[in-house]
Amino acid sequence: MKNNRPKRLIVGISGASGMPYALRFLQSIPVDYEIHLIVSSAAEKIFKSETGKVLDKKSLPALFFKTQAANIKLFSNDDHFAPVASGSFHTDGMVIIPCSMKTLSGVANGYAQSLLERAADVTLKERRKLILVVRETPLNTIHLKNMLQAAESGAVILPASPGFYANPESLDDIIDFIAARTLDALHIPQTLFHGWKEV
C-alpha cells in the first residue's frame, strides 16, 4: 500500500539567543514539507527582540512566502493535545533551533513537561532524527553532560558555531551557514551554502 502522507517536520524554538538562525532555517525548508512549529513563551519575546518581528499565527504570512505559511501549523508550548505529542503521528524528524540549556536538560533527562520537550521525547523513542542546535557559551559541566546524554539517546548535537572557511562577507552569510548545516543534518536539499571545496 502506497504511503501518501506528506513530509512532516517538527520545529521547536526555545528561549535562547539565536532567533535569526530559526527564521532562516524555517524560510529555507522546501514548500513540500508540512511544518509543525512549537514556540515557547520565552522564545516569542526573544524572537521579537532579535529579529524585530512577531512570531504568531497572524504574522506567519508576513514572515514566509504564502505557500510556506500555508504549510506551517503553530502550536502553543502547553498544548499537550497537539498531534506531535503522540508517537503515532508520523514525522520525518525534529529540530530545536535554537535549543536553550533548559530545553536541552528536559530532553536529555526525559522531563517532558512542555509540548516542546514531549515532542522531542517522542522523536527519540520512535527512533526519528532529532537535531538540537544548542546556543550557549561558555559551557559548564552540566551542559556538557546533558549534551552527551542527549547524544547517547540518539540526538544530534549541532552547536550554533559558524565556520569561517568560506570567508563570510556579512552576518547573513553566518546565519546561512548554521541554517544550511541544520538542513544538511536532516538530508534536506539546500542552496544556502556549498560544502567544503564543493562547486
PyMOL commands that place a pseudoatom at each C-alpha (Angstrom):
pseudoatom trace, name=CA, resn=MET, resi=1, chain=A, elem=C, hetatm=0, pos=[0.000, 0.000, 0.000]
pseudoatom trace, name=CA, resn=LYS, resi=2, chain=A, elem=C, hetatm=0, pos=[1.441, 3.350, -1.073]
pseudoatom trace, name=CA, resn=ASN, resi=3, chain=A, elem=C, hetatm=0, pos=[2.187, 5.901, 1.649]
pseudoatom trace, name=CA, resn=ASN, resi=4, chain=A, elem=C, hetatm=0, pos=[0.680, 9.240, 0.616]
pseudoatom trace, name=CA, resn=ARG, resi=5, chain=A, elem=C, hetatm=0, pos=[1.498, 11.018, 3.858]
pseudoatom trace, name=CA, resn=PRO, resi=6, chain=A, elem=C, hetatm=0, pos=[3.118, 14.450, 3.430]
pseudoatom trace, name=CA, resn=LYS, resi=7, chain=A, elem=C, hetatm=0, pos=[6.681, 15.084, 4.557]
pseudoatom trace, name=CA, resn=ARG, resi=8, chain=A, elem=C, hetatm=0, pos=[6.441, 16.420, 8.101]
pseudoatom trace, name=CA, resn=LEU, resi=9, chain=A, elem=C, hetatm=0, pos=[8.983, 18.214, 10.221]
pseudoatom trace, name=CA, resn=ILE, resi=10, chain=A, elem=C, hetatm=0, pos=[8.642, 19.380, 13.821]
pseudoatom trace, name=CA, resn=VAL, resi=11, chain=A, elem=C, hetatm=0, pos=[10.460, 22.641, 14.514]
pseudoatom trace, name=CA, resn=GLY, resi=12, chain=A, elem=C, hetatm=0, pos=[10.855, 23.854, 18.081]
pseudoatom trace, name=CA, resn=ILE, resi=13, chain=A, elem=C, hetatm=0, pos=[12.072, 27.314, 19.052]
pseudoatom trace, name=CA, resn=SER, resi=14, chain=A, elem=C, hetatm=0, pos=[13.134, 27.636, 22.682]
pseudoatom trace, name=CA, resn=GLY, resi=15, chain=A, elem=C, hetatm=0, pos=[14.212, 30.629, 24.752]
pseudoatom trace, name=CA, resn=ALA, resi=16, chain=A, elem=C, hetatm=0, pos=[17.838, 31.104, 23.747]
pseudoatom trace, name=CA, resn=SER, resi=17, chain=A, elem=C, hetatm=0, pos=[19.646, 33.682, 21.680]
pseudoatom trace, name=CA, resn=GLY, resi=18, chain=A, elem=C, hetatm=0, pos=[19.897, 32.776, 18.003]
pseudoatom trace, name=CA, resn=MET, resi=19, chain=A, elem=C, hetatm=0, pos=[16.463, 33.592, 16.567]
pseudoatom trace, name=CA, resn=PRO, resi=20, chain=A, elem=C, hetatm=0, pos=[17.839, 34.678, 13.162]
pseudoatom trace, name=CA, resn=TYR, resi=21, chain=A, elem=C, hetatm=0, pos=[19.021, 31.059, 12.749]
pseudoatom trace, name=CA, resn=ALA, resi=22, chain=A, elem=C, hetatm=0, pos=[15.491, 29.810, 13.414]
pseudoatom trace, name=CA, resn=LEU, resi=23, chain=A, elem=C, hetatm=0, pos=[13.915, 32.268, 10.989]
pseudoatom trace, name=CA, resn=ARG, resi=24, chain=A, elem=C, hetatm=0, pos=[16.356, 31.500, 8.168]
pseudoatom trace, name=CA, resn=PHE, resi=25, chain=A, elem=C, hetatm=0, pos=[16.002, 27.746, 8.740]
pseudoatom trace, name=CA, resn=LEU, resi=26, chain=A, elem=C, hetatm=0, pos=[12.204, 27.940, 8.574]
pseudoatom trace, name=CA, resn=GLN, resi=27, chain=A, elem=C, hetatm=0, pos=[12.305, 30.115, 5.463]
pseudoatom trace, name=CA, resn=SER, resi=28, chain=A, elem=C, hetatm=0, pos=[14.607, 27.583, 3.757]
pseudoatom trace, name=CA, resn=ILE, resi=29, chain=A, elem=C, hetatm=0, pos=[12.565, 24.410, 4.282]
pseudoatom trace, name=CA, resn=PRO, resi=30, chain=A, elem=C, hetatm=0, pos=[11.132, 23.232, 0.922]
pseudoatom trace, name=CA, resn=VAL, resi=31, chain=A, elem=C, hetatm=0, pos=[7.445, 24.009, 0.421]
pseudoatom trace, name=CA, resn=ASP, resi=32, chain=A, elem=C, hetatm=0, pos=[6.510, 20.325, 0.152]
pseudoatom trace, name=CA, resn=TYR, resi=33, chain=A, elem=C, hetatm=0, pos=[7.157, 19.926, 3.899]
pseudoatom trace, name=CA, resn=GLU, resi=34, chain=A, elem=C, hetatm=0, pos=[4.399, 20.248, 6.477]
pseudoatom trace, name=CA, resn=ILE, resi=35, chain=A, elem=C, hetatm=0, pos=[5.922, 22.138, 9.424]
pseudoatom trace, name=CA, resn=HIS, resi=36, chain=A, elem=C, hetatm=0, pos=[4.654, 21.681, 12.970]
pseudoatom trace, name=CA, resn=LEU, resi=37, chain=A, elem=C, hetatm=0, pos=[6.052, 24.674, 14.842]
pseudoatom trace, name=CA, resn=ILE, resi=38, chain=A, elem=C, hetatm=0, pos=[6.291, 24.884, 18.637]
pseudoatom trace, name=CA, resn=VAL, resi=39, chain=A, elem=C, hetatm=0, pos=[7.394, 28.179, 20.180]
pseudoatom trace, name=CA, resn=SER, resi=40, chain=A, elem=C, hetatm=0, pos=[7.989, 28.683, 23.895]
pseudoatom trace, name=CA, resn=SER, resi=41, chain=A, elem=C, hetatm=0, pos=[6.771, 31.867, 25.596]
pseudoatom trace, name=CA, resn=ALA, resi=42, chain=A, elem=C, hetatm=0, pos=[10.359, 32.960, 26.235]
pseudoatom trace, name=CA, resn=ALA, resi=43, chain=A, elem=C, hetatm=0, pos=[11.203, 32.333, 22.578]
pseudoatom trace, name=CA, resn=GLU, resi=44, chain=A, elem=C, hetatm=0, pos=[8.385, 34.637, 21.449]
pseudoatom trace, name=CA, resn=LYS, resi=45, chain=A, elem=C, hetatm=0, pos=[9.922, 37.525, 23.411]
pseudoatom trace, name=CA, resn=ILE, resi=46, chain=A, elem=C, hetatm=0, pos=[13.495, 36.822, 22.306]
pseudoatom trace, name=CA, resn=PHE, resi=47, chain=A, elem=C, hetatm=0, pos=[12.365, 36.394, 18.678]
pseudoatom trace, name=CA, resn=LYS, resi=48, chain=A, elem=C, hetatm=0, pos=[10.875, 39.894, 18.706]
pseudoatom trace, name=CA, resn=SER, resi=49, chain=A, elem=C, hetatm=0, pos=[13.961, 41.324, 20.425]
pseudoatom trace, name=CA, resn=GLU, resi=50, chain=A, elem=C, hetatm=0, pos=[16.475, 39.764, 17.994]
pseudoatom trace, name=CA, resn=THR, resi=51, chain=A, elem=C, hetatm=0, pos=[14.559, 39.993, 14.698]
pseudoatom trace, name=CA, resn=GLY, resi=52, chain=A, elem=C, hetatm=0, pos=[12.183, 42.904, 15.288]
pseudoatom trace, name=CA, resn=LYS, resi=53, chain=A, elem=C, hetatm=0, pos=[9.337, 40.635, 14.173]
pseudoatom trace, name=CA, resn=VAL, resi=54, chain=A, elem=C, hetatm=0, pos=[6.409, 38.984, 15.924]
pseudoatom trace, name=CA, resn=LEU, resi=55, chain=A, elem=C, hetatm=0, pos=[6.004, 35.229, 15.640]
pseudoatom trace, name=CA, resn=ASP, resi=56, chain=A, elem=C, hetatm=0, pos=[2.363, 34.198, 15.936]
pseudoatom trace, name=CA, resn=LYS, resi=57, chain=A, elem=C, hetatm=0, pos=[-0.360, 32.800, 13.658]
pseudoatom trace, name=CA, resn=LYS, resi=58, chain=A, elem=C, hetatm=0, pos=[-1.303, 36.222, 12.304]
pseudoatom trace, name=CA, resn=SER, resi=59, chain=A, elem=C, hetatm=0, pos=[2.284, 37.091, 11.386]
pseudoatom trace, name=CA, resn=LEU, resi=60, chain=A, elem=C, hetatm=0, pos=[3.153, 33.873, 9.529]
pseudoatom trace, name=CA, resn=PRO, resi=61, chain=A, elem=C, hetatm=0, pos=[2.221, 35.187, 6.028]
pseudoatom trace, name=CA, resn=ALA, resi=62, chain=A, elem=C, hetatm=0, pos=[4.443, 38.242, 6.590]
pseudoatom trace, name=CA, resn=LEU, resi=63, chain=A, elem=C, hetatm=0, pos=[7.426, 36.116, 7.677]
pseudoatom trace, name=CA, resn=PHE, resi=64, chain=A, elem=C, hetatm=0, pos=[7.201, 33.471, 4.967]
pseudoatom trace, name=CA, resn=PHE, resi=65, chain=A, elem=C, hetatm=0, pos=[6.131, 33.018, 1.384]
pseudoatom trace, name=CA, resn=LYS, resi=66, chain=A, elem=C, hetatm=0, pos=[2.390, 32.348, 1.148]
pseudoatom trace, name=CA, resn=THR, resi=67, chain=A, elem=C, hetatm=0, pos=[2.974, 28.712, 0.156]
pseudoatom trace, name=CA, resn=GLN, resi=68, chain=A, elem=C, hetatm=0, pos=[5.284, 28.216, 3.149]
pseudoatom trace, name=CA, resn=ALA, resi=69, chain=A, elem=C, hetatm=0, pos=[2.940, 29.905, 5.618]
pseudoatom trace, name=CA, resn=ALA, resi=70, chain=A, elem=C, hetatm=0, pos=[0.086, 27.655, 4.496]
pseudoatom trace, name=CA, resn=ASN, resi=71, chain=A, elem=C, hetatm=0, pos=[2.179, 24.608, 5.438]
pseudoatom trace, name=CA, resn=ILE, resi=72, chain=A, elem=C, hetatm=0, pos=[3.047, 25.830, 8.962]
pseudoatom trace, name=CA, resn=LYS, resi=73, chain=A, elem=C, hetatm=0, pos=[0.931, 24.700, 11.898]
pseudoatom trace, name=CA, resn=LEU, resi=74, chain=A, elem=C, hetatm=0, pos=[1.775, 26.681, 15.031]
pseudoatom trace, name=CA, resn=PHE, resi=75, chain=A, elem=C, hetatm=0, pos=[1.224, 25.158, 18.480]
pseudoatom trace, name=CA, resn=SER, resi=76, chain=A, elem=C, hetatm=0, pos=[1.383, 26.574, 21.979]
pseudoatom trace, name=CA, resn=ASN, resi=77, chain=A, elem=C, hetatm=0, pos=[4.098, 25.036, 24.130]
pseudoatom trace, name=CA, resn=ASP, resi=78, chain=A, elem=C, hetatm=0, pos=[1.493, 23.917, 26.672]
pseudoatom trace, name=CA, resn=ASP, resi=79, chain=A, elem=C, hetatm=0, pos=[-0.772, 22.209, 24.107]
pseudoatom trace, name=CA, resn=HIS, resi=80, chain=A, elem=C, hetatm=0, pos=[-0.295, 18.580, 25.135]
pseudoatom trace, name=CA, resn=PHE, resi=81, chain=A, elem=C, hetatm=0, pos=[-3.156, 17.516, 22.850]
pseudoatom trace, name=CA, resn=ALA, resi=82, chain=A, elem=C, hetatm=0, pos=[-1.228, 18.573, 19.720]
pseudoatom trace, name=CA, resn=PRO, resi=83, chain=A, elem=C, hetatm=0, pos=[-0.666, 15.726, 17.211]
pseudoatom trace, name=CA, resn=VAL, resi=84, chain=A, elem=C, hetatm=0, pos=[3.129, 15.865, 17.703]
pseudoatom trace, name=CA, resn=ALA, resi=85, chain=A, elem=C, hetatm=0, pos=[2.700, 14.777, 21.348]
pseudoatom trace, name=CA, resn=SER, resi=86, chain=A, elem=C, hetatm=0, pos=[1.998, 11.240, 20.139]
pseudoatom trace, name=CA, resn=GLY, resi=87, chain=A, elem=C, hetatm=0, pos=[4.366, 8.750, 18.559]
pseudoatom trace, name=CA, resn=SER, resi=88, chain=A, elem=C, hetatm=0, pos=[1.539, 7.509, 16.327]
pseudoatom trace, name=CA, resn=PHE, resi=89, chain=A, elem=C, hetatm=0, pos=[1.724, 10.825, 14.473]
pseudoatom trace, name=CA, resn=HIS, resi=90, chain=A, elem=C, hetatm=0, pos=[4.434, 10.097, 11.924]
pseudoatom trace, name=CA, resn=THR, resi=91, chain=A, elem=C, hetatm=0, pos=[7.053, 12.746, 11.163]
pseudoatom trace, name=CA, resn=ASP, resi=92, chain=A, elem=C, hetatm=0, pos=[10.389, 12.892, 9.358]
pseudoatom trace, name=CA, resn=GLY, resi=93, chain=A, elem=C, hetatm=0, pos=[12.249, 14.309, 12.328]
pseudoatom trace, name=CA, resn=MET, resi=94, chain=A, elem=C, hetatm=0, pos=[12.541, 17.311, 14.614]
pseudoatom trace, name=CA, resn=VAL, resi=95, chain=A, elem=C, hetatm=0, pos=[14.791, 20.325, 15.091]
pseudoatom trace, name=CA, resn=ILE, resi=96, chain=A, elem=C, hetatm=0, pos=[15.051, 22.609, 18.106]
pseudoatom trace, name=CA, resn=ILE, resi=97, chain=A, elem=C, hetatm=0, pos=[16.667, 25.830, 16.888]
pseudoatom trace, name=CA, resn=PRO, resi=98, chain=A, elem=C, hetatm=0, pos=[17.918, 27.481, 18.991]
pseudoatom trace, name=CA, resn=CYS, resi=99, chain=A, elem=C, hetatm=0, pos=[17.967, 24.984, 21.844]
pseudoatom trace, name=CA, resn=SER, resi=100, chain=A, elem=C, hetatm=0, pos=[18.361, 26.532, 25.285]
pseudoatom trace, name=CA, resn=MET, resi=101, chain=A, elem=C, hetatm=0, pos=[20.207, 24.739, 28.070]
pseudoatom trace, name=CA, resn=LYS, resi=102, chain=A, elem=C, hetatm=0, pos=[16.893, 24.393, 29.944]
pseudoatom trace, name=CA, resn=THR, resi=103, chain=A, elem=C, hetatm=0, pos=[15.281, 22.640, 26.976]
pseudoatom trace, name=CA, resn=LEU, resi=104, chain=A, elem=C, hetatm=0, pos=[18.397, 20.522, 26.485]
pseudoatom trace, name=CA, resn=SER, resi=105, chain=A, elem=C, hetatm=0, pos=[18.155, 19.432, 30.115]
pseudoatom trace, name=CA, resn=GLY, resi=106, chain=A, elem=C, hetatm=0, pos=[14.492, 18.486, 29.724]
pseudoatom trace, name=CA, resn=VAL, resi=107, chain=A, elem=C, hetatm=0, pos=[15.212, 16.467, 26.578]
pseudoatom trace, name=CA, resn=ALA, resi=108, chain=A, elem=C, hetatm=0, pos=[18.342, 14.761, 27.945]
pseudoatom trace, name=CA, resn=ASN, resi=109, chain=A, elem=C, hetatm=0, pos=[16.643, 13.723, 31.169]
pseudoatom trace, name=CA, resn=GLY, resi=110, chain=A, elem=C, hetatm=0, pos=[13.240, 12.763, 29.765]
pseudoatom trace, name=CA, resn=TYR, resi=111, chain=A, elem=C, hetatm=0, pos=[11.493, 15.557, 31.655]
pseudoatom trace, name=CA, resn=ALA, resi=112, chain=A, elem=C, hetatm=0, pos=[8.715, 16.113, 29.125]
pseudoatom trace, name=CA, resn=GLN, resi=113, chain=A, elem=C, hetatm=0, pos=[6.897, 18.935, 30.888]
pseudoatom trace, name=CA, resn=SER, resi=114, chain=A, elem=C, hetatm=0, pos=[6.215, 21.117, 27.830]
pseudoatom trace, name=CA, resn=LEU, resi=115, chain=A, elem=C, hetatm=0, pos=[4.994, 20.197, 24.343]
pseudoatom trace, name=CA, resn=LEU, resi=116, chain=A, elem=C, hetatm=0, pos=[8.472, 21.018, 23.020]
pseudoatom trace, name=CA, resn=GLU, resi=117, chain=A, elem=C, hetatm=0, pos=[10.094, 18.529, 25.392]
pseudoatom trace, name=CA, resn=ARG, resi=118, chain=A, elem=C, hetatm=0, pos=[7.352, 15.941, 24.848]
pseudoatom trace, name=CA, resn=ALA, resi=119, chain=A, elem=C, hetatm=0, pos=[7.702, 16.126, 21.055]
pseudoatom trace, name=CA, resn=ALA, resi=120, chain=A, elem=C, hetatm=0, pos=[11.476, 15.667, 21.395]
pseudoatom trace, name=CA, resn=ASP, resi=121, chain=A, elem=C, hetatm=0, pos=[10.935, 12.729, 23.744]
pseudoatom trace, name=CA, resn=VAL, resi=122, chain=A, elem=C, hetatm=0, pos=[8.551, 11.144, 21.226]
pseudoatom trace, name=CA, resn=THR, resi=123, chain=A, elem=C, hetatm=0, pos=[11.035, 11.734, 18.408]
pseudoatom trace, name=CA, resn=LEU, resi=124, chain=A, elem=C, hetatm=0, pos=[13.757, 9.884, 20.336]
pseudoatom trace, name=CA, resn=LYS, resi=125, chain=A, elem=C, hetatm=0, pos=[11.564, 6.977, 21.452]
pseudoatom trace, name=CA, resn=GLU, resi=126, chain=A, elem=C, hetatm=0, pos=[10.340, 6.446, 17.887]
pseudoatom trace, name=CA, resn=ARG, resi=127, chain=A, elem=C, hetatm=0, pos=[13.975, 6.475, 16.672]
pseudoatom trace, name=CA, resn=ARG, resi=128, chain=A, elem=C, hetatm=0, pos=[13.456, 9.511, 14.459]
pseudoatom trace, name=CA, resn=LYS, resi=129, chain=A, elem=C, hetatm=0, pos=[16.090, 12.158, 13.858]
pseudoatom trace, name=CA, resn=LEU, resi=130, chain=A, elem=C, hetatm=0, pos=[16.342, 14.912, 16.481]
pseudoatom trace, name=CA, resn=ILE, resi=131, chain=A, elem=C, hetatm=0, pos=[18.663, 17.872, 15.878]
pseudoatom trace, name=CA, resn=LEU, resi=132, chain=A, elem=C, hetatm=0, pos=[19.483, 20.154, 18.810]
pseudoatom trace, name=CA, resn=VAL, resi=133, chain=A, elem=C, hetatm=0, pos=[21.010, 23.462, 17.700]
pseudoatom trace, name=CA, resn=VAL, resi=134, chain=A, elem=C, hetatm=0, pos=[22.410, 24.369, 21.096]
pseudoatom trace, name=CA, resn=ARG, resi=135, chain=A, elem=C, hetatm=0, pos=[23.290, 28.000, 21.822]
pseudoatom trace, name=CA, resn=GLU, resi=136, chain=A, elem=C, hetatm=0, pos=[25.297, 28.843, 24.909]
pseudoatom trace, name=CA, resn=THR, resi=137, chain=A, elem=C, hetatm=0, pos=[28.827, 29.865, 25.767]
pseudoatom trace, name=CA, resn=PRO, resi=138, chain=A, elem=C, hetatm=0, pos=[30.840, 29.069, 27.768]
pseudoatom trace, name=CA, resn=LEU, resi=139, chain=A, elem=C, hetatm=0, pos=[29.566, 25.625, 28.715]
pseudoatom trace, name=CA, resn=ASN, resi=140, chain=A, elem=C, hetatm=0, pos=[29.615, 24.218, 32.212]
pseudoatom trace, name=CA, resn=THR, resi=141, chain=A, elem=C, hetatm=0, pos=[29.910, 20.552, 33.176]
pseudoatom trace, name=CA, resn=ILE, resi=142, chain=A, elem=C, hetatm=0, pos=[26.132, 20.160, 33.497]
pseudoatom trace, name=CA, resn=HIS, resi=143, chain=A, elem=C, hetatm=0, pos=[25.629, 21.436, 29.939]
pseudoatom trace, name=CA, resn=LEU, resi=144, chain=A, elem=C, hetatm=0, pos=[28.264, 19.058, 28.594]
pseudoatom trace, name=CA, resn=LYS, resi=145, chain=A, elem=C, hetatm=0, pos=[26.846, 16.069, 30.458]
pseudoatom trace, name=CA, resn=ASN, resi=146, chain=A, elem=C, hetatm=0, pos=[23.358, 16.845, 29.170]
pseudoatom trace, name=CA, resn=MET, resi=147, chain=A, elem=C, hetatm=0, pos=[24.667, 17.076, 25.605]
pseudoatom trace, name=CA, resn=LEU, resi=148, chain=A, elem=C, hetatm=0, pos=[26.406, 13.717, 25.996]
pseudoatom trace, name=CA, resn=GLN, resi=149, chain=A, elem=C, hetatm=0, pos=[23.289, 12.137, 27.475]
pseudoatom trace, name=CA, resn=ALA, resi=150, chain=A, elem=C, hetatm=0, pos=[21.104, 13.502, 24.672]
pseudoatom trace, name=CA, resn=ALA, resi=151, chain=A, elem=C, hetatm=0, pos=[23.601, 12.294, 22.057]
pseudoatom trace, name=CA, resn=GLU, resi=152, chain=A, elem=C, hetatm=0, pos=[23.738, 8.832, 23.627]
pseudoatom trace, name=CA, resn=SER, resi=153, chain=A, elem=C, hetatm=0, pos=[19.932, 8.744, 23.413]
pseudoatom trace, name=CA, resn=GLY, resi=154, chain=A, elem=C, hetatm=0, pos=[20.063, 9.435, 19.677]
pseudoatom trace, name=CA, resn=ALA, resi=155, chain=A, elem=C, hetatm=0, pos=[20.013, 13.222, 19.327]
pseudoatom trace, name=CA, resn=VAL, resi=156, chain=A, elem=C, hetatm=0, pos=[22.402, 15.097, 17.030]
pseudoatom trace, name=CA, resn=ILE, resi=157, chain=A, elem=C, hetatm=0, pos=[24.113, 17.984, 18.841]
pseudoatom trace, name=CA, resn=LEU, resi=158, chain=A, elem=C, hetatm=0, pos=[24.666, 20.795, 16.345]
pseudoatom trace, name=CA, resn=PRO, resi=159, chain=A, elem=C, hetatm=0, pos=[26.188, 23.823, 18.107]
pseudoatom trace, name=CA, resn=ALA, resi=160, chain=A, elem=C, hetatm=0, pos=[25.364, 27.209, 16.598]
pseudoatom trace, name=CA, resn=SER, resi=161, chain=A, elem=C, hetatm=0, pos=[29.051, 27.609, 15.854]
pseudoatom trace, name=CA, resn=PRO, resi=162, chain=A, elem=C, hetatm=0, pos=[29.626, 29.026, 12.348]
pseudoatom trace, name=CA, resn=GLY, resi=163, chain=A, elem=C, hetatm=0, pos=[32.647, 28.139, 10.276]
pseudoatom trace, name=CA, resn=PHE, resi=164, chain=A, elem=C, hetatm=0, pos=[34.696, 30.840, 8.584]
pseudoatom trace, name=CA, resn=TYR, resi=165, chain=A, elem=C, hetatm=0, pos=[36.446, 28.787, 5.890]
pseudoatom trace, name=CA, resn=ALA, resi=166, chain=A, elem=C, hetatm=0, pos=[34.022, 30.142, 3.268]
pseudoatom trace, name=CA, resn=ASN, resi=167, chain=A, elem=C, hetatm=0, pos=[35.090, 33.703, 4.129]
pseudoatom trace, name=CA, resn=PRO, resi=168, chain=A, elem=C, hetatm=0, pos=[31.681, 35.109, 5.090]
pseudoatom trace, name=CA, resn=GLU, resi=169, chain=A, elem=C, hetatm=0, pos=[31.157, 38.695, 3.986]
pseudoatom trace, name=CA, resn=SER, resi=170, chain=A, elem=C, hetatm=0, pos=[28.106, 39.517, 6.080]
pseudoatom trace, name=CA, resn=LEU, resi=171, chain=A, elem=C, hetatm=0, pos=[26.045, 38.488, 9.089]
pseudoatom trace, name=CA, resn=ASP, resi=172, chain=A, elem=C, hetatm=0, pos=[23.601, 36.880, 6.648]
pseudoatom trace, name=CA, resn=ASP, resi=173, chain=A, elem=C, hetatm=0, pos=[26.362, 34.564, 5.438]
pseudoatom trace, name=CA, resn=ILE, resi=174, chain=A, elem=C, hetatm=0, pos=[26.990, 33.386, 9.009]
pseudoatom trace, name=CA, resn=ILE, resi=175, chain=A, elem=C, hetatm=0, pos=[23.272, 32.826, 9.609]
pseudoatom trace, name=CA, resn=ASP, resi=176, chain=A, elem=C, hetatm=0, pos=[23.047, 30.927, 6.313]
pseudoatom trace, name=CA, resn=PHE, resi=177, chain=A, elem=C, hetatm=0, pos=[25.888, 28.645, 7.401]
pseudoatom trace, name=CA, resn=ILE, resi=178, chain=A, elem=C, hetatm=0, pos=[24.069, 27.411, 10.521]
pseudoatom trace, name=CA, resn=ALA, resi=179, chain=A, elem=C, hetatm=0, pos=[20.717, 27.078, 8.733]
pseudoatom trace, name=CA, resn=ALA, resi=180, chain=A, elem=C, hetatm=0, pos=[22.409, 25.141, 5.930]
pseudoatom trace, name=CA, resn=ARG, resi=181, chain=A, elem=C, hetatm=0, pos=[24.245, 22.770, 8.282]
pseudoatom trace, name=CA, resn=THR, resi=182, chain=A, elem=C, hetatm=0, pos=[20.942, 22.088, 10.060]
pseudoatom trace, name=CA, resn=LEU, resi=183, chain=A, elem=C, hetatm=0, pos=[19.200, 21.298, 6.773]
pseudoatom trace, name=CA, resn=ASP, resi=184, chain=A, elem=C, hetatm=0, pos=[22.141, 19.087, 5.783]
pseudoatom trace, name=CA, resn=ALA, resi=185, chain=A, elem=C, hetatm=0, pos=[21.813, 17.141, 9.045]
pseudoatom trace, name=CA, resn=LEU, resi=186, chain=A, elem=C, hetatm=0, pos=[18.233, 16.331, 8.054]
pseudoatom trace, name=CA, resn=HIS, resi=187, chain=A, elem=C, hetatm=0, pos=[19.247, 15.472, 4.465]
pseudoatom trace, name=CA, resn=ILE, resi=188, chain=A, elem=C, hetatm=0, pos=[17.017, 18.273, 3.186]
pseudoatom trace, name=CA, resn=PRO, resi=189, chain=A, elem=C, hetatm=0, pos=[18.302, 19.893, -0.033]
pseudoatom trace, name=CA, resn=GLN, resi=190, chain=A, elem=C, hetatm=0, pos=[19.511, 23.463, 0.440]
pseudoatom trace, name=CA, resn=THR, resi=191, chain=A, elem=C, hetatm=0, pos=[21.190, 26.188, -1.601]
pseudoatom trace, name=CA, resn=LEU, resi=192, chain=A, elem=C, hetatm=0, pos=[22.291, 28.459, 1.240]
pseudoatom trace, name=CA, resn=PHE, resi=193, chain=A, elem=C, hetatm=0, pos=[25.845, 27.190, 1.465]
pseudoatom trace, name=CA, resn=HIS, resi=194, chain=A, elem=C, hetatm=0, pos=[28.118, 24.884, -0.515]
pseudoatom trace, name=CA, resn=GLY, resi=195, chain=A, elem=C, hetatm=0, pos=[30.182, 22.340, 1.417]
pseudoatom trace, name=CA, resn=TRP, resi=196, chain=A, elem=C, hetatm=0, pos=[33.951, 22.357, 1.743]
pseudoatom trace, name=CA, resn=LYS, resi=197, chain=A, elem=C, hetatm=0, pos=[35.540, 22.650, -1.729]
pseudoatom trace, name=CA, resn=GLU, resi=198, chain=A, elem=C, hetatm=0, pos=[32.205, 21.942, -3.448]
pseudoatom trace, name=CA, resn=VAL, resi=199, chain=A, elem=C, hetatm=0, pos=[31.312, 23.985, -6.508]
for i in range(1, 199): cmd.bond("trace and resi %d" % i, "trace and resi %d" % (i + 1))
show_as sticks, trace
zoom trace
